[in-house]
């Protein structure tokens, strides 16, 4: 049995569409947040799963990067956005609400604001919408489906897209998540891990074949147009290429200088 994890956001839907639809008897797909997927990997409940890139370092002795899926954007991501209420005044030292679903984007935001000389205070929040977060904060960082909705909310304004701002400063992709496995799985189930990588790599390569179907099926749920969802799919890349590898390396160096050598590939 192959056990794959997927991030429970729209940007993973086109990759996993056929795998979930066809329900192969030897394949299980588990949808969860990156943080939950990380824990399931460490608990040996999954063979391969995407995790937040900033979590590679704390577990570098137990994790290995799988060169199959890498969630990244060279420029605007479309769904990692900092928003404010429309026409709201932003103080010099804003209070920023940060969704509790993010680890990587929160780090990127903190670094971006420091590069731009903005001193902000942060509050991790469990609210489900940007509007709810903005009842207590000047700005709100939201990601995934919530971030996508916020981007098109007429009551809100996008202050900046984290992916776009990160690329502007480092001239490399913003790498939000990366597929990984564990050293234990590699030791005990090498053939399963190898097959998992093959299945996931093909699913990423076939992603574009499913985008129209997914956009049509998800537009109603999200309350967005089919066209806007198709455009969104073009903003985020999921392949693990050389540019993404260099973007990941730069992110790890920002986290801790010299740390990129601690994180190893499959």
C-alpha positions as CSV (number, residue, x, y, z in Angstrom):
1,X,0.0,0.0,0.0
2,X,1.3,3.4,-1.0
3,X,0.3,6.2,1.4
4,X,0.6,9.7,-0.1
5,X,-0.2,12.9,1.7
6,X,-1.7,16.0,0.0
7,X,-2.2,19.5,1.2
8,X,-5.9,20.1,1.6
9,X,-6.0,23.3,-0.5
10,X,-7.1,23.9,-4.1
11,X,-3.5,24.1,-5.4
12,X,-3.0,20.4,-4.8
13,X,-6.4,19.4,-6.3
14,X,-5.4,19.2,-10.0
15,X,-2.3,17.0,-9.1
16,X,-4.3,14.5,-7.1
17,X,-7.6,14.6,-9.1
18,X,-7.2,11.4,-11.0
19,X,-5.5,9.6,-8.1
20,X,-8.5,10.4,-5.8
21,X,-11.1,9.7,-8.5
22,X,-9.7,6.4,-9.7
23,X,-9.2,5.0,-6.2
24,X,-6.5,2.5,-6.9
25,X,-6.6,-0.4,-4.4
26,X,-2.9,-0.1,-3.5
27,X,-3.0,3.7,-3.0
28,X,-4.2,5.8,-0.1
29,X,-4.3,9.6,-0.3
30,X,-4.6,11.6,2.9
31,X,-5.6,15.3,2.8
32,X,-4.5,17.5,5.7
33,X,-2.6,20.7,6.5
34,X,1.2,20.7,6.0
35,X,1.7,20.6,9.8
36,X,-0.6,17.6,10.2
37,X,1.1,15.9,7.2
38,X,4.5,16.4,8.8
39,X,3.3,14.7,12.0
40,X,1.8,11.8,10.0
41,X,5.1,11.3,8.2
42,X,7.1,11.3,11.5
43,X,4.5,8.9,13.0
44,X,5.1,6.5,10.1
45,X,1.5,6.9,8.9
46,X,2.5,8.2,5.4
47,X,5.3,7.2,2.9
48,X,5.6,10.6,1.1
49,X,3.9,13.9,1.7
50,X,4.5,17.6,1.1
51,X,5.5,19.6,4.2
52,X,6.2,23.2,5.0
53,X,9.8,24.0,3.9
54,X,10.7,25.7,7.1
55,X,10.1,22.4,8.9
56,X,12.8,20.6,7.0
57,X,15.5,21.9,9.4
58,X,14.2,20.9,12.8
59,X,13.8,17.3,11.5
60,X,16.7,17.1,9.0
61,X,18.0,14.0,10.7
62,X,14.7,12.2,10.1
63,X,13.5,13.6,6.8
64,X,14.7,13.4,3.2
65,X,13.5,15.6,0.3
66,X,11.7,13.7,-2.4
67,X,12.3,15.2,-5.9
68,X,8.7,14.9,-7.0
69,X,6.5,17.8,-5.8
70,X,7.6,21.3,-4.8
71,X,5.0,24.1,-4.3
72,X,6.6,27.3,-5.4
73,X,6.0,30.6,-7.3
74,X,8.4,32.8,-9.3
75,X,6.4,35.9,-8.5
76,X,2.9,36.2,-7.3
77,X,1.4,33.0,-5.8
78,X,-2.2,34.3,-5.8
79,X,-3.0,32.7,-2.4
80,X,-0.4,33.8,0.1
81,X,-1.6,37.4,0.6
82,X,-1.5,40.1,3.1
83,X,-4.8,42.0,3.1
84,X,-6.4,45.0,4.8
85,X,-10.0,46.3,5.0
86,X,-10.7,48.4,1.9
87,X,-9.3,52.0,2.3
88,X,-8.2,51.3,5.9
89,X,-5.3,53.4,7.3
90,X,-2.3,51.3,8.2
91,X,-0.2,52.6,11.1
92,X,3.6,52.8,10.8
93,X,4.0,49.8,13.2
94,X,1.0,47.6,12.1
95,X,-0.4,44.7,14.0
96,X,-0.4,41.6,11.7
97,X,-2.8,38.7,12.2
98,X,-1.2,35.5,10.9
99,X,-3.2,32.4,10.1
100,X,-2.3,29.4,12.3
101,X,-2.2,27.2,9.2
102,X,1.2,28.6,8.0
103,X,4.8,28.2,9.0
104,X,6.7,28.9,5.9
105,X,4.7,32.0,4.7
106,X,4.8,33.4,8.2
107,X,8.6,33.2,8.2
108,X,8.8,34.8,4.7
109,X,6.5,37.6,5.8
110,X,8.6,38.4,8.8
111,X,11.7,38.5,6.7
112,X,10.1,40.7,4.0
113,X,8.9,43.2,6.5
114,X,12.4,43.4,8.1
115,X,13.9,43.9,4.6
116,X,11.5,46.8,4.0
117,X,12.1,48.3,7.4
118,X,8.6,47.8,8.7
119,X,8.4,47.0,12.4
120,X,5.2,45.0,13.0
121,X,3.8,42.9,15.8
122,X,2.3,39.5,15.1
123,X,-0.5,37.5,16.4
124,X,-1.2,33.9,15.4
125,X,-4.9,33.5,14.9
126,X,-7.4,30.6,14.4
127,X,-10.1,32.7,12.7
128,X,-11.4,31.1,9.4
129,X,-11.5,34.3,7.3
130,X,-9.4,37.3,6.7
131,X,-12.4,39.6,7.6
132,X,-12.6,38.0,11.0
133,X,-8.9,38.4,11.6
134,X,-9.1,42.1,10.6
135,X,-11.5,42.8,13.4
136,X,-8.5,42.7,15.7
137,X,-5.5,43.5,13.5
138,X,-4.5,46.0,10.9
139,X,-3.3,43.4,8.4
140,X,-4.0,39.7,7.9
141,X,-1.8,37.1,6.3
142,X,-3.9,34.3,4.9
143,X,-3.0,31.4,2.6
144,X,-4.5,28.6,0.5
145,X,-8.2,28.7,-0.3
146,X,-8.8,31.4,2.3
147,X,-6.1,33.5,0.8
148,X,-7.6,33.0,-2.7
149,X,-11.0,34.1,-1.5
150,X,-9.6,37.2,0.2
151,X,-7.8,38.2,-2.9
152,X,-11.2,38.6,-4.7
153,X,-13.2,39.9,-1.7
154,X,-14.5,43.4,-2.6
155,X,-14.4,44.5,1.0
156,X,-10.6,43.8,1.2
157,X,-7.5,45.1,-0.5
158,X,-4.3,43.1,-1.1
159,X,-1.4,44.9,0.4
160,X,1.1,42.5,-1.1
161,X,1.5,38.9,-2.3
162,X,4.1,37.1,-0.2
163,X,5.4,35.1,-3.2
164,X,5.8,38.2,-5.3
165,X,7.5,40.1,-2.5
166,X,9.9,37.3,-1.7
167,X,10.9,36.9,-5.4
168,X,11.4,40.7,-5.6
169,X,14.0,40.5,-2.8
170,X,15.9,37.3,-3.6
171,X,15.2,36.9,-7.4
172,X,14.4,33.3,-6.8
173,X,11.1,31.3,-6.3
174,X,9.2,31.4,-3.0
175,X,9.2,27.7,-2.0
176,X,6.3,27.0,0.3
177,X,6.2,23.2,0.5
178,X,8.3,20.2,-0.6
179,X,7.5,16.5,-0.8
180,X,9.4,14.5,1.7
181,X,9.8,11.0,3.2
182,X,11.5,9.7,6.3
183,X,14.8,7.9,6.9
184,X,12.8,5.1,8.5
185,X,10.6,4.6,5.4
186,X,13.7,4.6,3.2
187,X,15.3,1.9,5.4
188,X,12.2,-0.3,5.9
189,X,10.1,0.3,2.7
190,X,12.5,1.4,0.0
191,X,10.4,-0.1,-2.8
192,X,7.3,1.6,-1.5
193,X,9.0,5.0,-1.3
194,X,10.4,4.5,-4.9
195,X,6.9,3.7,-6.2
196,X,5.4,6.6,-4.3
197,X,7.9,9.0,-5.9
198,X,7.0,7.5,-9.3
199,X,3.3,7.9,-8.8
200,X,3.6,11.5,-7.4
201,X,6.0,12.6,-10.2
202,X,3.6,11.4,-12.8
203,X,0.7,13.1,-11.1
204,X,2.6,16.4,-11.0
205,X,3.5,16.1,-14.7
206,X,-0.2,15.4,-15.6
207,X,-1.5,18.3,-13.4
208,X,-2.4,20.5,-16.4
209,X,-4.6,17.8,-17.8
210,X,-7.0,18.2,-14.9
211,X,-7.0,21.9,-14.4
212,X,-10.2,22.7,-16.4
213,X,-12.2,19.9,-14.7
214,X,-11.0,21.0,-11.2
215,X,-11.7,24.7,-11.9
216,X,-15.2,24.0,-13.0
217,X,-16.0,21.7,-10.0
218,X,-14.4,24.0,-7.4
219,X,-15.6,27.4,-8.7
220,X,-19.0,27.1,-6.9
221,X,-17.5,25.9,-3.6
222,X,-15.1,28.9,-3.5
223,X,-17.5,31.4,-4.9
224,X,-15.0,32.4,-7.6
225,X,-15.1,32.3,-11.4
226,X,-13.7,29.4,-13.4
227,X,-11.4,31.8,-15.3
228,X,-9.9,33.1,-12.0
229,X,-9.2,29.6,-10.9
230,X,-7.5,28.7,-14.2
231,X,-5.3,31.7,-13.9
232,X,-4.5,30.8,-10.3
233,X,-3.2,27.4,-11.4
234,X,-0.8,29.1,-13.7
235,X,0.7,31.2,-10.9
236,X,1.8,28.2,-8.7
237,X,4.2,25.6,-9.9
238,X,4.4,22.1,-8.4
239,X,7.4,20.6,-10.1
240,X,10.8,20.1,-8.5
241,X,13.2,21.8,-10.9
242,X,16.6,23.4,-10.6
243,X,15.2,26.9,-10.0
244,X,13.0,25.6,-7.2
245,X,16.0,23.8,-5.7
246,X,17.9,27.0,-5.6
247,X,14.9,28.9,-4.1
248,X,14.7,26.2,-1.4
249,X,18.4,26.5,-0.7
250,X,18.1,30.3,-0.3
251,X,15.1,30.0,2.0
252,X,17.1,27.5,4.2
253,X,20.0,29.9,4.3
254,X,17.7,32.7,5.4
255,X,16.4,30.5,8.2
256,X,19.9,29.6,9.4
257,X,23.2,30.4,7.5
258,X,24.9,27.2,6.4
259,X,21.8,25.1,7.2
260,X,21.1,24.1,3.6
261,X,23.9,21.4,3.8
262,X,22.0,19.7,6.6
263,X,19.0,19.0,4.4
264,X,19.5,16.0,2.2
265,X,17.7,14.6,-0.9
266,X,16.4,11.1,-1.3
